[in-house]
């Protein structure tokens, strides 16, 4: 869990459209950063280690892509 995730659970939801846009942008930035860190950590594993967890190098490109 990122610090932003923990902070977001404690802050009230913004009521203005601008505040909601900023909150969504911050949330997406945190998601992107988490996905990037995951891809980076997995890319450091050997092919054998990736196979042990059921992944291939090609799978790493699709991890954490935005679907919204």
N, CA, C and O atoms as a GROMACS GRO file, in nm:
protein
  272
    1UNK      N    1   0.085  -0.117   0.000
    1UNK     CA    2   0.000   0.000   0.000
    1UNK      C    3   0.089   0.123   0.000
    1UNK      O    4   0.183   0.134   0.079
    2UNK      N    5   0.058   0.214  -0.089
    2UNK     CA    6   0.138   0.336  -0.097
    2UNK      C    7   0.092   0.436   0.007
    2UNK      O    8  -0.017   0.426   0.063
    3UNK      N    9   0.177   0.534   0.030
    3UNK     CA   10   0.141   0.639   0.124
    3UNK      C   11   0.018   0.714   0.075
    3UNK      O   12  -0.066   0.757   0.154
    4UNK      N   13   0.007   0.729  -0.057
    4UNK     CA   14  -0.110   0.798  -0.112
    4UNK      C   15  -0.237   0.719  -0.085
    4UNK      O   16  -0.341   0.778  -0.056
    5UNK      N   17  -0.230   0.586  -0.093
    5UNK     CA   18  -0.347   0.503  -0.063
    5UNK      C   19  -0.391   0.523   0.081
    5UNK      O   20  -0.509   0.538   0.110
    6UNK      N   21  -0.294   0.523   0.172
    6UNK     CA   22  -0.327   0.540   0.313
    6UNK      C   23  -0.383   0.679   0.339
    6UNK      O   24  -0.476   0.694   0.418
    7UNK      N   25  -0.328   0.779   0.274
    7UNK     CA   26  -0.375   0.915   0.291
    7UNK      C   27  -0.515   0.931   0.234
    7UNK      O   28  -0.599   0.998   0.294
    8UNK      N   29  -0.540   0.870   0.119
    8UNK     CA   30  -0.670   0.883   0.054
    8UNK      C   31  -0.782   0.823   0.138
    8UNK      O   32  -0.896   0.869   0.131
    9UNK      N   33  -0.752   0.722   0.217
    9UNK     CA   34  -0.857   0.662   0.300
    9UNK      C   35  -0.892   0.750   0.418
    9UNK      O   36  -0.997   0.732   0.479
   10UNK      N   37  -0.807   0.845   0.451
   10UNK     CA   38  -0.832   0.932   0.566
   10UNK      C   39  -0.891   1.068   0.526
   10UNK      O   40  -0.948   1.137   0.610
   11UNK      N   41  -0.876   1.106   0.400
   11UNK     CA   42  -0.924   1.235   0.356
   11UNK      C   43  -1.068   1.227   0.307
   11UNK      O   44  -1.107   1.125   0.249
   12UNK      N   45  -1.147   1.332   0.330
   12UNK     CA   46  -1.283   1.332   0.274
   12UNK      C   47  -1.278   1.344   0.123
   12UNK      O   48  -1.182   1.398   0.067
   13UNK      N   49  -1.380   1.294   0.058
   13UNK     CA   50  -1.387   1.301  -0.087
   13UNK      C   51  -1.413   1.446  -0.128
   13UNK      O   52  -1.498   1.513  -0.069
   14UNK      N   53  -1.340   1.495  -0.229
   14UNK     CA   54  -1.363   1.632  -0.274
   14UNK      C   55  -1.500   1.646  -0.339
   14UNK      O   56  -1.546   1.555  -0.408
   15UNK      N   57  -1.564   1.761  -0.316
   15UNK     CA   58  -1.698   1.780  -0.370
   15UNK      C   59  -1.697   1.856  -0.502
   15UNK      O   60  -1.792   1.845  -0.580
   16UNK      N   61  -1.593   1.932  -0.529
   16UNK     CA   62  -1.589   2.009  -0.654
   16UNK      C   63  -1.536   1.922  -0.768
   16UNK      O   64  -1.465   1.824  -0.746
   17UNK      N   65  -1.572   1.961  -0.889
   17UNK     CA   66  -1.523   1.888  -1.007
   17UNK      C   67  -1.372   1.895  -1.015
   17UNK      O   68  -1.307   1.797  -1.050
   18UNK      N   69  -1.316   2.010  -0.984
   18UNK     CA   70  -1.169   2.026  -0.987
   18UNK      C   71  -1.104   1.933  -0.884
   18UNK      O   72  -1.004   1.867  -0.915
   19UNK      N   73  -1.158   1.928  -0.765
   19UNK     CA   74  -1.103   1.842  -0.661
   19UNK      C   75  -1.112   1.695  -0.699
   19UNK      O   76  -1.021   1.617  -0.671
   20UNK      N   77  -1.222   1.657  -0.763
   20UNK     CA   78  -1.236   1.519  -0.806
   20UNK      C   79  -1.137   1.486  -0.916
   20UNK      O   80  -1.082   1.376  -0.919
   21UNK      N   81  -1.113   1.579  -1.006
   21UNK     CA   82  -1.016   1.557  -1.114
   21UNK      C   83  -0.876   1.539  -1.054
   21UNK      O   84  -0.803   1.449  -1.095
   22UNK      N   85  -0.840   1.623  -0.959
   22UNK     CA   86  -0.708   1.613  -0.896
   22UNK      C   87  -0.696   1.481  -0.821
   22UNK      O   88  -0.591   1.416  -0.827
   23UNK      N   89  -0.801   1.440  -0.751
   23UNK     CA   90  -0.798   1.313  -0.678
   23UNK      C   91  -0.780   1.196  -0.773
   23UNK      O   92  -0.702   1.104  -0.746
   24UNK      N   93  -0.854   1.196  -0.887
   24UNK     CA   94  -0.840   1.088  -0.985
   24UNK      C   95  -0.700   1.086  -1.046
   24UNK      O   96  -0.642   0.979  -1.066
   25UNK      N   97  -0.646   1.204  -1.074
   25UNK     CA   98  -0.512   1.211  -1.132
   25UNK      C   99  -0.408   1.157  -1.033
   25UNK      O  100  -0.317   1.084  -1.072
   26UNK      N  101  -0.422   1.193  -0.907
   26UNK     CA  102  -0.329   1.143  -0.805
   26UNK      C  103  -0.342   0.992  -0.790
   26UNK      O  104  -0.242   0.922  -0.775
   27UNK      N  105  -0.464   0.942  -0.793
   27UNK     CA  106  -0.487   0.798  -0.780
   27UNK      C  107  -0.426   0.722  -0.897
   27UNK      O  108  -0.361   0.619  -0.878
   28UNK      N  109  -0.446   0.774  -1.019
   28UNK     CA  110  -0.388   0.708  -1.137
   28UNK      C  111  -0.236   0.713  -1.134
   28UNK      O  112  -0.171   0.617  -1.175
   29UNK      N  113  -0.181   0.822  -1.087
   29UNK     CA  114  -0.036   0.831  -1.075
   29UNK      C  115   0.016   0.725  -0.978
   29UNK      O  116   0.118   0.661  -1.005
   30UNK      N  117  -0.053   0.707  -0.867
   30UNK     CA  118  -0.012   0.605  -0.770
   30UNK      C  119  -0.025   0.464  -0.830
   30UNK      O  120   0.062   0.380  -0.808
   31UNK      N  121  -0.132   0.439  -0.905
   31UNK     CA  122  -0.149   0.309  -0.970
   31UNK      C  123  -0.038   0.284  -1.070
   31UNK      O  124   0.018   0.174  -1.076
   32UNK      N  125  -0.006   0.387  -1.150
   32UNK     CA  126   0.101   0.374  -1.251
   32UNK      C  127   0.234   0.343  -1.182
   32UNK      O  128   0.309   0.257  -1.228
   33UNK      N  129   0.262   0.415  -1.073
   33UNK     CA  130   0.389   0.394  -1.003
   33UNK      C  131   0.397   0.253  -0.944
   33UNK      O  132   0.502   0.189  -0.950
   34UNK      N  133   0.288   0.206  -0.887
   34UNK     CA  134   0.286   0.070  -0.831
   34UNK      C  135   0.307  -0.034  -0.940
   34UNK      O  136   0.382  -0.130  -0.921
   35UNK      N  137   0.241  -0.016  -1.055
   35UNK     CA  138   0.257  -0.110  -1.167
   35UNK      C  139   0.401  -0.106  -1.218
   35UNK      O  140   0.458  -0.210  -1.251
   36UNK      N  141   0.458   0.012  -1.225
   36UNK     CA  142   0.596   0.027  -1.272
   36UNK      C  143   0.693  -0.046  -1.179
   36UNK      O  144   0.785  -0.114  -1.224
   37UNK      N  145   0.672  -0.029  -1.049
   37UNK     CA  146   0.758  -0.096  -0.952
   37UNK      C  147   0.742  -0.248  -0.960
   37UNK      O  148   0.840  -0.322  -0.946
   38UNK      N  149   0.620  -0.295  -0.983
   38UNK     CA  150   0.596  -0.438  -0.996
   38UNK      C  151   0.666  -0.493  -1.120
   38UNK      O  152   0.735  -0.595  -1.113
   39UNK      N  153   0.649  -0.422  -1.235
   39UNK     CA  154   0.716  -0.467  -1.357
   39UNK      C  155   0.868  -0.467  -1.340
   39UNK      O  156   0.935  -0.558  -1.387
   40UNK      N  157   0.920  -0.366  -1.273
   40UNK     CA  158   1.065  -0.358  -1.253
   40UNK      C  159   1.114  -0.476  -1.168
   40UNK      O  160   1.216  -0.538  -1.200
   41UNK      N  161   1.042  -0.506  -1.060
   41UNK     CA  162   1.082  -0.617  -0.973
   41UNK      C  163   1.073  -0.750  -1.047
   41UNK      O  164   1.162  -0.834  -1.035
   42UNK      N  165   0.966  -0.770  -1.124
   42UNK     CA  166   0.951  -0.895  -1.197
   42UNK      C  167   1.053  -0.908  -1.309
   42UNK      O  168   1.096  -1.018  -1.342
   43UNK      N  169   1.092  -0.796  -1.368
   43UNK     CA  170   1.189  -0.803  -1.479
   43UNK      C  171   1.327  -0.844  -1.428
   43UNK      O  172   1.412  -0.888  -1.507
   44UNK      N  173   1.350  -0.831  -1.300
   44UNK     CA  174   1.479  -0.872  -1.243
   44UNK      C  175   1.487  -1.023  -1.218
   44UNK      O  176   1.594  -1.076  -1.191
   45UNK      N  177   1.372  -1.091  -1.226
   45UNK     CA  178   1.370  -1.235  -1.204
   45UNK      C  179   1.421  -1.309  -1.328
   45UNK      O  180   1.410  -1.259  -1.440
   46UNK      N  181   1.475  -1.427  -1.306
   46UNK     CA  182   1.521  -1.510  -1.418
   46UNK      C  183   1.399  -1.573  -1.486
   46UNK      O  184   1.289  -1.573  -1.431
   47UNK      N  185   1.421  -1.627  -1.605
   47UNK     CA  186   1.314  -1.694  -1.678
   47UNK      C  187   1.259  -1.811  -1.597
   47UNK      O  188   1.138  -1.836  -1.599
   48UNK      N  189   1.346  -1.881  -1.528
   48UNK     CA  190   1.303  -1.995  -1.445
   48UNK      C  191   1.216  -1.947  -1.329
   48UNK      O  192   1.114  -2.009  -1.299
   49UNK      N  193   1.255  -1.838  -1.265
   49UNK     CA  194   1.176  -1.785  -1.154
   49UNK      C  195   1.040  -1.735  -1.202
   49UNK      O  196   0.938  -1.755  -1.135
   50UNK      N  197   1.037  -1.670  -1.319
   50UNK     CA  198   0.910  -1.627  -1.375
   50UNK      C  199   0.821  -1.746  -1.407
   50UNK      O  200   0.700  -1.743  -1.383
   51UNK      N  201   0.880  -1.852  -1.461
   51UNK     CA  202   0.805  -1.973  -1.492
   51UNK      C  203   0.745  -2.034  -1.365
   51UNK      O  204   0.634  -2.087  -1.368
   52UNK      N  205   0.817  -2.026  -1.255
   52UNK     CA  206   0.766  -2.079  -1.128
   52UNK      C  207   0.637  -2.009  -1.083
   52UNK      O  208   0.552  -2.071  -1.019
   53UNK      N  209   0.624  -1.882  -1.118
   53UNK     CA  210   0.502  -1.810  -1.078
   53UNK      C  211   0.403  -1.797  -1.195
   53UNK      O  212   0.304  -1.726  -1.186
   54UNK      N  213   0.432  -1.867  -1.304
   54UNK     CA  214   0.339  -1.875  -1.415
   54UNK      C  215   0.341  -1.756  -1.510
   54UNK      O  216   0.239  -1.725  -1.573
   55UNK      N  217   0.454  -1.689  -1.520
   55UNK     CA  218   0.467  -1.574  -1.610
   55UNK      C  219   0.579  -1.595  -1.711
   55UNK      O  220   0.667  -1.678  -1.691
   56UNK      N  221   0.573  -1.519  -1.818
   56UNK     CA  222   0.682  -1.515  -1.916
   56UNK      C  223   0.725  -1.369  -1.930
   56UNK      O  224   0.658  -1.279  -1.879
   57UNK      N  225   0.834  -1.346  -2.000
   57UNK     CA  226   0.880  -1.209  -2.024
   57UNK      C  227   0.774  -1.129  -2.100
   57UNK      O  228   0.756  -1.010  -2.075
   58UNK      N  229   0.704  -1.195  -2.192
   58UNK     CA  230   0.601  -1.126  -2.269
   58UNK      C  231   0.485  -1.079  -2.180
   58UNK      O  232   0.422  -0.977  -2.208
   59UNK      N  233   0.457  -1.153  -2.074
   59UNK     CA  234   0.350  -1.115  -1.982
   59UNK      C  235   0.381  -0.985  -1.909
   59UNK      O  236   0.289  -0.913  -1.872
   60UNK      N  237   0.506  -0.955  -1.888
   60UNK     CA  238   0.545  -0.837  -1.813
   60UNK      C  239   0.501  -0.708  -1.882
   60UNK      O  240   0.473  -0.609  -1.816
   61UNK      N  241   0.497  -0.709  -2.016
   61UNK     CA  242   0.456  -0.591  -2.089
   61UNK      C  243   0.310  -0.555  -2.065
   61UNK      O  244   0.272  -0.438  -2.077
   62UNK      N  245   0.228  -0.653  -2.032
   62UNK     CA  246   0.085  -0.629  -2.015
   62UNK      C  247   0.045  -0.602  -1.870
   62UNK      O  248  -0.071  -0.570  -1.844
   63UNK      N  249   0.136  -0.615  -1.778
   63UNK     CA  250   0.103  -0.594  -1.638
   63UNK      C  251   0.082  -0.446  -1.609
   63UNK      O  252   0.163  -0.362  -1.646
   64UNK      N  253  -0.028  -0.417  -1.543
   64UNK     CA  254  -0.053  -0.281  -1.497
   64UNK      C  255  -0.092  -0.181  -1.603
   64UNK      O  256  -0.082  -0.061  -1.579
   65UNK      N  257  -0.135  -0.226  -1.718
   65UNK     CA  258  -0.180  -0.133  -1.822
   65UNK      C  259  -0.317  -0.076  -1.782
   65UNK      O  260  -0.402  -0.147  -1.727
   66UNK      N  261  -0.335   0.050  -1.809
   66UNK     CA  262  -0.462   0.114  -1.776
   66UNK      C  263  -0.572   0.063  -1.867
   66UNK      O  264  -0.554   0.054  -1.989
   67UNK      N  265  -0.685   0.030  -1.809
   67UNK     CA  266  -0.797  -0.020  -1.885
   67UNK      C  267  -0.915   0.076  -1.879
   67UNK      O  268  -1.026   0.038  -1.917
   68UNK      N  269  -0.896   0.197  -1.834
   68UNK     CA  270  -1.006   0.292  -1.818
   68UNK      C  271  -1.015   0.384  -1.935
   68UNK      O  272  -1.102   0.471  -1.938
   0.00000   0.00000   0.00000
